Amino acid sequence: MNQTINYAEFEKQLNAAKKKPVSEPAAKTVRYENARIFLELSSGWNLNFNPKEFEEFDMATESDLKTVQLLGHYTLSCPALDVHIGIGSIIIKLLGDKFIESAASRNRGKIRSERKQNTSRLNGKLGGRPKKEVA
């Protein structure tokens, strides 16, 4: 359903969005040099990668890649190819899904809840974890 809003409503929504914290990684600078893209993040991380790792740059020429720039703080743009890739997507691709899933699982495991505490107590009453057998 397409919905039209008036200018006042647009301004209200825009101001509300500006107040929300952004969870996306933000980039400060990007450049193409020596067949690699160098990306400096606001967090202090610096990444560099071969653009050919991304299918969007498969057919890119050297002159195409020299036009790489930031579109805002959250998107890598290559105007010569009309390519736009989110910084978060780049990081996930470079780090790998397994690393991201592993880190997320570690964080979920640290969450304390009443349910986890009760389950732990019940397991303790049942004798807890089995003792490791020494060979």
N, C-alpha and C positions, 0 to 999 in steps of 0.2 A: 504494500500500500504506500503510495507516494503521498507525502504530507508536506504542505507548504506552511512555513511559519513567517511571521512578520519580523521586521528588523529588530524591534525591542526584544522579542523572544530569542532571536539569534544572539544578540549581545548578552543577554542573561545567560544563555547556555555556554557561550564562549568564555565569559568571566568565571563561571563555575568550573569549566574544564581547566582553566589556567591555575586555579587553586588546588586542583588535585595533584598529588605527587605522581611523578612519572616513574614507572618501574623499568622502562626500556633503557639499555645502555646508550649513553650519549657520546658522540664523537666530537673532537675538537678540530682535528685536521686530517686530511687525506692527500696522498700524492702518489703518482706512478713514477717508478724509477728502477732501472736495471731489471726490467721484466717482472717487477713485483709491485703490489699495491701496499703502501705503508699507511696504517690507520692509527691515530693517537686518540685514545678514549679520555673522557673527562675524569675517569676514575684513576688515571695514571698508567693504565695498561697501554702497551704499544703492541700492535699486531702487524705482521707483514705476511703476505701470501701471494701465491702464483694465481693470477686471475683465471687461468685456464682450468682451475679446479671447479669453477662455476660454469655451468652450461650456458649461462647468459653471455659469457665472454668467449665461447668456443671459436667464433669466426672473427673476433676482434683483431684489428691491426694495431701496430704500435701507435699510430697517430690517433686511433679511436681511444685507446687506453690513456693517452695523455690528457684527454678531456675529463677524466674522472674528477668528481668534486662531491662536496656534501650538499645535500638538499635538507636544510635545517640541521638538526643535530642527530637525527635518528635514521637517515637514509643515505646510502651511497648511490650516487647518480653518475651515469655516463651518457651525457646528452648526445654524443655522436651515434650511439646505438639505441637511444631511447630505452635505457635499462635503469631500473631503480630497485635496489635491494636493501632491506632493512638491516641495520647494524646487528640487531639481535639474531637475525637469520644467519648472518655471516659467522658470528661467534659460535652458534650451535653447529653449523657445518664444519668449522675448523676444529672444535673440541670433540665433536662426535656425540651421537645420541646416547651411547652407553655411559659416557662420562657424566653427562647431564642427568640421566636417570639415576645413576649411582649417587651423585651429590644430593639430588632431591630425596632419595630414599633415606640417606643419612640424616637429613634434616627432619624428615617425618618421624624417624625413630627417636629423635630427641624430644619430641613433643610429649609433655606430661599431661595425662588426663586421669580423671577419677576412674574411668573404666579400665585403663591400663593398670592402675594401682590395685584395684579390686581383683583383677585377673591374676596379677602377680601374687597377691596374698593367697588366693585360692590354690594356685599352683604350689606355693610353699607348703600349704597344709597337706597336699598330696605327696610331699616328699621333695619337691623342687626338681631341679634338673638331675638327671642320672649322673652318678659319679663316673669320671673317666677311668677306664680300665688301664692299668699300667702293665705293659707287656713284659 
